[in-house]
Amino acid sequence: MSTNDIGVAVIGAGMAGKAHAAAYRTAPTLFQSVLPPVRLVSIADAYEPLAEAGARRFGYERHDTSWQSIAEADDIDVVSVVVANHLHREIVEGLLAAGKHVLCEKPLSDTIESARAMAEAARTASTVARVGFTYRRAPGVAFLRQLVQDGTLGEIFHVSGRYLTDYAADPNTAISWRFKGDPGSGALADVGSHVAYLTEFIGGPVASVSGGRFATVIPQRPKPLGAVSGHGVTAVSDELDTVENDDYATFSVGYASGAAGSVEVSRVAAGFANGLVLEVYGSKGSARWEQHTPSEVHLFLHEGPADQRGERRILLGGAHPYVAGGAPIDVQGVGFGQNEGFAVQARAFLDEVAGLPEADSLPRNASFDDGVRNMVLLDSVAQSAAQDGASVSIPAAV
């Protein structure tokens, strides 16, 4: 990397790719420390019209149609990989071998074998490799973790999460790579990877899972007439193709601390566009955060006379993670959401690449080893489901 600037590229110009592309534009404006100049160099996608449109929209210098072009480019230092899960390993290993810093979208890969190989490549690389679990950058999520770790909620009894989405609730949604693969590679891998990671981020290590259940409620979907981008709507044909993986998944969690919990995810929950909810219950109280109201946390504490106790709504602001100094207007009631999470994630990654010291207000992103653990947790759920809900232990070191 040049000591004077940082050249950035994004591979994948779909929905999440756009979020990464926009985040790199915003990242240098966050927090007080000053980054080296960030150059927005290229957006790459195998579907050239999408790559060209993305580069033009977000102000990148050019577009490319292959990851190899990004790997070979001397003016690119940092790359986000935001493509189908089964493509991650080849691209990430190639980029690391070429000396690029890599931020890979979750889940780390489509198989544990590939995830472990990627983690090994990251350990031996001379560059930074991180995986993007964006929701850990939500101030409300980080605040829940803080309430657990500083003892505010006391002994933790249970930590649960739901992530209900409806991007595939319409039976006429076109078939794509998201609907292909083994059981557990559908809703569980897509949105479940987020909430499974967050249960450990907040509640600590998971020792076992049980009660794994999958359901495929729309067994066939029409083939698209053109390219499918993210969760976008596209024209479809009359020809149907088979859905291979899960529309819905659920499982129970046993934490190493002795706490319990549950996780429920869906891509066919009509009316829930992006319904992530996290709940923590302890001996001193409880706390809840919901994605559709991301600027507030609901907190109940056993304080004061019983007839005056009640759940309080806390508006997140300068006293909470990632807000003070991070947001341009860092006060309560202004509001923020998932797009801002991508920007904070990008800033943490660029800080590490630039060699800036890690700040308490901006910890590093998750490692590839964290990504492997997330894959092991998801695989354990698939094992549980295959054994009619049997309990599956997860070792502390994976």
URLINFEN-V313197 format. One record per residue. N is the residue number from 0. NEAR is the number of other C-alpha atoms within 8 Angstrom. D_CENTER is the distance of its C-alpha to the mean C-alpha in whole Angstrom. Layout:
N_NEAR_D_CENTER, N_NEAR_D_CENTER
//
This chain:
0_5_27, 1_5_29, 2_5_30, 3_6_30, 4_10_27, 5_14_24, 6_12_23, 7_14_20, 8_16_19, 9_15_16, 10_14_16, 11_12_16, 12_15_17, 13_10_15, 14_10_13, 15_9_10, 16_13_12, 17_10_14, 18_10_12, 19_13_12, 20_12_15, 21_10_16, 22_14_14, 23_14_16, 24_9_19, 25_9_19, 26_11_17, 27_10_21, 28_5_22, 29_12_20, 30_7_22, 31_6_25, 32_4_25, 33_5_26, 34_9_24, 35_9_26, 36_7_26, 37_11_23, 38_8_25, 39_12_23, 40_12_24, 41_14_23, 42_18_20, 43_17_21, 44_14_20, 45_7_23, 46_8_24, 47_11_26, 48_6_26, 49_10_22, 50_17_22, 51_12_25, 52_8_24, 53_12_21, 54_14_23, 55_9_26, 56_7_23, 57_9_21, 58_7_24, 59_13_24, 60_8_27, 61_10_27, 62_12_25, 63_14_25, 64_11_25, 65_9_24, 66_11_22, 67_7_25, 68_9_26, 69_12_23, 70_11_24, 71_7_28, 72_7_27, 73_5_29, 74_6_28, 75_14_24, 76_13_22, 77_12_19, 78_13_17, 79_12_13, 80_14_13, 81_13_11, 82_10_13, 83_8_14, 84_9_13, 85_8_16, 86_9_17, 87_13_15, 88_12_17, 89_7_20, 90_10_19, 91_12_17, 92_10_20, 93_10_22, 94_12_21, 95_14_21, 96_8_25, 97_8_25, 98_10_24, 99_14_21, 100_13_18, 101_15_15, 102_13_11, 103_14_10, 104_12_7, 105_11_5, 106_12_8, 107_14_10, 108_14_13, 109_10_15, 110_8_17, 111_11_17, 112_6_20, 113_10_18, 114_16_16, 115_10_19, 116_9_20, 117_12_18, 118_11_17, 119_8_21, 120_10_21, 121_12_19, 122_6_21, 123_6_24, 124_10_23, 125_5_25, 126_11_21, 127_11_18, 128_11_15, 129_12_12, 130_14_8, 131_11_5, 132_11_3, 133_10_4, 134_10_6, 135_10_8, 136_12_10, 137_13_11, 138_13_15, 139_14_15, 140_13_13, 141_11_14, 142_10_17, 143_13_17, 144_11_16, 145_8_19, 146_10_22, 147_13_21, 148_7_22, 149_6_25, 150_8_26, 151_9_27, 152_14_26, 153_10_28, 154_8_28, 155_13_24, 156_11_25, 157_10_22, 158_16_19, 159_11_17, 160_13_14, 161_12_14, 162_14_12, 163_15_15, 164_16_14, 165_15_18, 166_9_17, 167_9_19, 168_10_21, 169_8_24, 170_8_26, 171_7_26, 172_11_23, 173_13_23, 174_12_23, 175_8_20, 176_7_18, 177_9_16, 178_11_19, 179_11_20, 180_9_20, 181_7_21, 182_10_20, 183_15_17, 184_14_15, 185_14_15, 186_16_13, 187_15_13, 188_11_11, 189_11_9, 190_12_8, 191_12_10, 192_14_7, 193_11_5, 194_13_9, 195_12_10, 196_10_8, 197_10_9, 198_12_13, 199_10_13, 200_9_12, 201_11_15, 202_11_17, 203_10_18, 204_9_18, 205_11_18, 206_12_22, 207_11_22, 208_18_21, 209_13_23, 210_13_24, 211_18_21, 212_11_22, 213_12_21, 214_8_23, 215_10_23, 216_6_25, 217_8_25, 218_8_27, 219_9_27, 220_14_26, 221_14_28, 222_13_28, 223_12_27, 224_8_29, 225_7_27, 226_7_24, 227_11_21, 228_7_18, 229_7_15, 230_7_16, 231_7_19, 232_7_22, 233_11_25, 234_8_28, 235_11_29, 236_9_32, 237_6_34, 238_6_33, 239_9_31, 240_9_28, 241_7_27, 242_12_24, 243_10_23, 244_14_20, 245_15_19, 246_14_19, 247_15_18, 248_15_17, 249_12_18, 250_13_19, 251_12_21, 252_13_20, 253_12_22, 254_14_21, 255_9_23, 256_6_25, 257_7_26, 258_11_24, 259_11_23, 260_11_20, 261_11_19, 262_13_16, 263_13_16, 264_15_14, 265_15_16, 266_14_16, 267_13_19, 268_10_20, 269_8_22, 270_6_22, 271_9_18, 272_9_16, 273_10_13, 274_12_14, 275_12_12, 276_11_14, 277_12_15, 278_11_18, 279_13_20, 280_12_24, 281_12_26, 282_9_30, 283_10_30, 284_13_28, 285_12_24, 286_12_21, 287_12_19, 288_15_16, 289_11_16, 290_10_13, 291_7_16, 292_7_18, 293_13_16, 294_13_18, 295_11_20, 296_14_20, 297_11_23, 298_12_25, 299_11_28, 300_11_30, 301_7_33, 302_6_35, 303_6_38, 304_6_41, 305_6_40, 306_4_41, 307_6_39, 308_11_35, 309_6_32, 310_8_29, 311_7_28, 312_8_26, 313_8_24, 314_9_24, 315_15_21, 316_11_23, 317_11_24, 318_7_24, 319_11_21, 320_11_18, 321_13_17, 322_14_19, 323_12_23, 324_11_23, 325_11_20, 326_10_20, 327_6_24, 328_5_25, 329_12_24, 330_10_26, 331_9_25, 332_8_25, 333_8_24, 334_7_20, 335_8_17, 336_10_14, 337_9_10, 338_9_12, 339_9_13, 340_12_10, 341_13_9, 342_14_13, 343_14_13, 344_12_10, 345_12_13, 346_12_15, 347_12_15, 348_12_14, 349_9_18, 350_12_19, 351_12_19, 352_10_20, 353_9_23, 354_6_24, 355_7_24, 356_6_24, 357_9_21, 358_6_22, 359_5_21, 360_6_20, 361_8_17, 362_8_16, 363_8_14, 364_11_11, 365_10_10, 366_9_13, 367_14_13, 368_8_15, 369_8_12, 370_14_10, 371_14_14, 372_9_14, 373_12_11, 374_15_13, 375_11_16, 376_11_15, 377_13_14, 378_10_17, 379_12_19, 380_14_18, 381_11_20, 382_10_23, 383_17_23, 384_13_23, 385_8_26, 386_7_28, 387_9_28, 388_11_26, 389_10_27, 390_9_26, 391_11_24, 392_8_24, 393_12_21, 394_6_23, 395_6_22, 396_3_22, 397_7_20
//
